[in-house]
Amino acid sequence: MQQIGLIQLRSTLSASDVALKEETAAFLDKLNEKKQFAFVKPNDHDPILFLVLTGGSEEYFVDLYHKHKPPYLIMPTGERNSLAASLEIMAFLKRKGLPAYLLYGSNQATMLLKAAQAYNALTYLRSSRLGVIGGSSSWLIASKVDSKKVKNRLGVSLIDIPMKEALGYYDEHLLPKEGLLGRFEEKTRRKEELRQALYVYGALKKLIEVHHLDGLTMKCFDLISARQVTACLAFGLLNEEGVIAGCEGDIPSALTMMIAYGLTGQAPFMANPASMDINTREAVYAHCTLPFSMVKDYTLDTHFESGLSFAIKGQLDKRDITAIKLSPDLSSIRAIEGQIIGNPDESRLCRTQIQVQFDEDLTSLLQSPYGNHLIFAYGRLKGEIEALASFLAFNVALTSVA
């Protein structure tokens, strides 16, 4: 059950209006018909809902809002000029540059739940540390970020870690989990190579411990060059555990993965496009790693580009997904909903492959891309992302990608 701090706003003239009290109780009962919320005294941990009951309540909001940290959730009941008052409050907050989100429409309960999930994601981001191991891959020419801007906009601290440090821990042959080898031994006859791939997991676990990381991204092709081993298996394990692990030192993609995890509690799939069909709105995306928690079945293959070590060849469920990407300049976020309709098996692609039927036009993914990777999370998440974008003052590229 999601806790919501509740503040009710009404005019002086209606303070003792018995009918208004009855209307408010009925409104809250309907809002919480599915028993999704626990309305509590406002605190520093839970999202706070300003429930606007009447016109003339704007001045009371001005007296109260600065006692509570943003973002501000504003919900009119739709009666007694509450919508007009809410719009005045929203304009006041926007003028001050403060993040606010208006919860008004045919299903305010759903909107509140999505906004609360976005608030939880924001809380997670604000305290997170993302390790950047070895920098970013040279081909990510459009995916550079400003670490100070990342901290200011998202609250995420970027921690630069030399590849030399990761290689040092790899050479210590750490296996932090008993029975880890046994989990995968039936998947391959290459036992010694399996052990080496799991040493990468041990090295990354050590880095996470030493640097107090909530996630990481790695210039993983440098690891292949230095030790002829891949990080694909290690990334699959870390993501399964809820420690975000992204490929290639792609920081915008890793940050997007953190956003998806913050919204859903499940690590997403990072992949790049292999083909797109504008007419059918279908596309194939592929990568050599994904969270084990996302798959219904998998095999272990070699890494596509190098032919070395291990990659995960996973079968994903045919279900609704949302493709998400944060722009490298941190000005906007894109979200497109669709369905996984197949798991292709093309030998000349990265090993895990999904065929996606998108709901919307794909032109801007080709003409105005945010880099080559997209992040795929199970579920339809545009409402949650719209709320989070509002909290973060991002431009919103959500309702259409055309």
N, C-alpha and C positions, 0 to 999 in steps of 0.2 A: 504494500500500500504506500502510495506517495504522500509524504507530508507536505502540506502547503500552509505557509503562514498567511493568515487572513486579516485584512484591514478593511472595514466597511466605511464608506464615505457617504455622508448625507448632509443636506442643508440644515441650518439652524431651525428653520421653520418646521422641518419634519422630524425633529429629534424625538418628539413624544407621540408620533403618529402610530397608533396601534395597528392600523391596516398595513402600513409599510413594513412593520416588523413581521406580520404574518406573511406578506408577499415575499419578504427576504428569506424567511424560513422555507417557504415553498420553492423558491428559486434554488436555494442551496440543496434541498432534497432532490430536486430534479437533476441538478448538476452532478450530484454524487449518487445517482440512481444505481450505478454498477458497483458502488462501494470501492472506488479506485483511490479515493483521497481521504486523508485525515487532516481536517482543518485545525490548525494549532496556533498558539500565540506566536507572533513573528519572532524570528531568531536569526542568527548569523549563518545558519547552515542550510536552511530550506528556502526554496523560492517563495517570494511574497506576492500575493495577489491583492491588488487594490480593487475591491468590488465597489463600483460606482452605482449608487442607488437612486440618486436624484440630481437634477440640475442644482447649481448653487453650491456644490461641494468642492469646487476647484480650489478655493482659498484654504480649505482644510488640508488638501493634498500638499499645497505649498508649505504648510506648517510641518508636515510629517515626512515628506519624501527623503530629506537629507539625513534623517536618522537611520535610514536603511540603505544598504549598498545596492547599486544597480546590478543587473537589469531590472526594469520595472514592468510588471505584468498588469495591464489595465483591462478590466472587464466590466462593461456596462450591462445592466439587466435588460436594457431595451425599453424600460418604462420610465415615466416621470422625468423626461429630458436627460436621462443618464447617458445616452449616446452623445448628445451635444456636449455635455460636461467632459466626457472621456476624450473627445476630439480636442477640446481646449487643453486638457492635460497633456495629451500626446504632442500637440504643437509646442507647448511650454518646454517639454523635455527635449524635443528635437532641436529647439532653438538653443538650448544649453549644451547640445552635443551629447546628451545622455541616452544610453540605449533603452529603448522601450518597445513593448509589443502589445498591440491591441487584440484582444480576444473577443471577437464579435462575429457571429455568423449562425448558421443553422445547427451546428454541433459544437457548442462551446466546451463541453466536457472533453471531447477529443482534442480540441485545440489546447486546452489546459494541460492535458496529459503530454502532448507533444512538446509544449513549451517547458514543462517540468523536466522532461528528458533532455532537452537542449540545455537547460540550466545545469543539470547534473554533468553534462559533457563539458560545459564551460568551467565548472568547478574542478573537474579532472584535469583539463588543460592548464589551468592557472597554477597548478602545483607540480607539473610534469617536467622531467628532464629527458631530453632526447640526445643520445650519444651519436656523434658523427665520426665514424671510424675510417680514417684514411682520406677524408674529404669526399668529393663527388667525382663520378666518372667523367672523363674528358668529353664524352659525346653529349652530355646534358647541358648543351650550350644555352638553353633558354630556361633553365631550372635553378639558377642561382638565387639565393635569398640573402637578406640582410638580417643577421642574428639579433641585432637590437630591435628591429622592427618585429621580428617573430616574438620576442619577449614582450614588447609593448602591446601588440595586437592580440596575441593568443595567450600570453602568459607562460609559454613554453621556453625553457632554458635550453639552448643548444650547447652541448659539451663536446669540444673537439678532442679526439683521441687519436694519437698516431697509430698507423698500422703496425709499426714496430712493437707497440705494447700488446696488441692482439696476437701477433705472431709469437711473442714471448710466452704468453699463456698457452697458446696452441702447442708449443714445444714441450710444455710441462705434462702433456698427455692427461689432462683432467677429465674424469668421468664422474660428474657430481651425483648421478642417480644410479642406484643399484638396480640391476636388471634392465638397464637401458638397451644394452646390446641384444638381449633376448627379445625385446619388443619387435626388432626388425630382422632378426636372423633368418626367419622363415621367408623373408621377402627377397633374399639375395644369397648367392654363393660367394660373393666377394667379401669375405669376412674381415680381412685386414683393411680393405678400403672403407668398409663400414665403420670400423673402429676409428679410422682417421677422420671420417666425416663427423663422428660424434665428439672427437676432440675439439672440433670447432665449436660445438654446443658448449662444451666445458669451458673453453676460453671465453666465450661470450657471457656465460653465466658469471664468470669471475669478473669481467669488466662491469657487468651490471651491479655486482656487489660492491666493487671498489669505488665506482663513480655514482652509485645510488641512482641508477637509470630506471625510467619507466618505459623506455623504448630505445631503439637504435636503428641506424641505417649504416650500411657498410659499402665501401668501394670494393665489392666482392670479387671483381675480376683480378684485382691485385693479389688477393689471397690465392686464386687459381694459379697465377703466374709464379708466386713465391713458393707454394707448397703443393701444387697440383691436386688441390682438394677444394670442394665447393662448400658454400654456406647454406645451400638449399634445405638440407635436412634439419640443420640447426634452426633456421628461420621458421620452418614448419612447427617445430617443437616450441619455440619461444612464443610464437603467435598463439598457439594452442593454450599456452599458460597465461595469456593476457599481457605479455610483454611484447609490444609492437616491434616487429623487425622488418625493415624494408630494404630492398635491393639497391645496389648501384650508387649508394650515397645520394639518392634522389630525395632531397629534404622536403620539397612540397608534397611529394607522394607519401612520405612517412608521416608528415603532419596531417594529411588527409586521412590516413589510416588511423591516426590517433583520434581524429574527430569521429570517424565511424565507430571506433571502439567505445568512445565516450557516450555515444548515443545509444548503442545497442548492447554493450557488454560482451560483444563477440568480435574477434579480429576479422578483418576483411581480406579479400584477394586482390593483390596488386598485379596488374597485367598490362601488356601493350597490344595494340591492334595488329592483326595479321591481314584482315580484309574487311571491307565495308561495302554494303549495297544500299545506295541512297534510295532506290525505288522501293525496296522491301523493308527498309529500316533494320536490316539484319547486319550483324558484324561478328567476327571471330576474334577473340582475345586469348592470349596465351602467356604463360610464364612457367618457370621451372620450380617454383615453390608456392606453397599456399598453406594456410593453417590446417593442421590435421582435423581440427574441430569442424571444418566446413565440408569435409568429404564423406561420402557414403562408402567409398572404396578407393583403394589406391594401389599402385605398384611403384617400385623403385627403378628408375631408368638412369641413363647417363645424362649429364648436363648437355644441353643442346649445342651451344656454340663451341664448347671445348671438347666434347666427347669424353670427359673425365668424370671420375667420382660419381656423385649421385644427384639426381633430381627427382622430384615427386610428380608422378603422373596420376592425378586425382580425378575422380568422377564426382561432379557437383550435382546437387539435386536440381531437377527441373522445377523451378519455383520463381516467385517474384524477386527481383533485385533492384537496387538503386546504384547507378554508377555515379561516383562523386569525384570531384577534383577541385582543389584549392589553387588559385592562380599564384604563380611564383612571386608576384609583387604584393600578394596578400590583400588585394583590393576586392576580390570577388570569389565566389564559390559556385560551382556548377553541380547540378544534380539532375539526372535523367532516369526515369523509372522504366522498367521493362521486365522481361522474363528470360531465364535460361531455357533454351529449347533443345539443346543438344550438347554432347561432349565429343567433338571431332577427334580423330586419331590420325593426324597428319604428321608424317615422319620429319618433315622439314620445318617444324615449328617447335617452340618451347613445349615442354611435355604436358603440362596441364592446359587444356584447351576448352573454351566454352563458346557456344554459339548463342548469341543474344538477339532477341527480338525487342527492339526499343519501341516505346510508345510514341515517340516524337521524331521529328525530322533530324537527320544527322549532319546536315550541311555544316554547321558551325564547328563540329568536332574535326572536320577537315579544313575549313577555312579560317577558324579562329581557335586553334587548339591551345590548351594550357600545358603543353608538353606531350610526351609520347605515352605516358602511363595513365591509366584510369584505375580507380579503386572501386571494387564491387562488394557490396554488403547485401546480405539477405534482407528482404522486406522492402516495403514502400516507405521511404523516409523523407520525402520532400517537405512534408509539414514540419518535421523536427529540424531539418536543415534550414528551412525558411526562418524559423524562430531563432536558431543559433546565428544565422547571418545577420538578423536584426540586432541581436545582442552585441555582436562584434562590429557592427556598423559596416558590414561588407555590402558591396553591390551584389544584387541577387540575379543570378542567371539560372532561374529555377523553373518557371512555368513553361518555358519553351527554350529550345536550343537553336531555333531557326533564326 
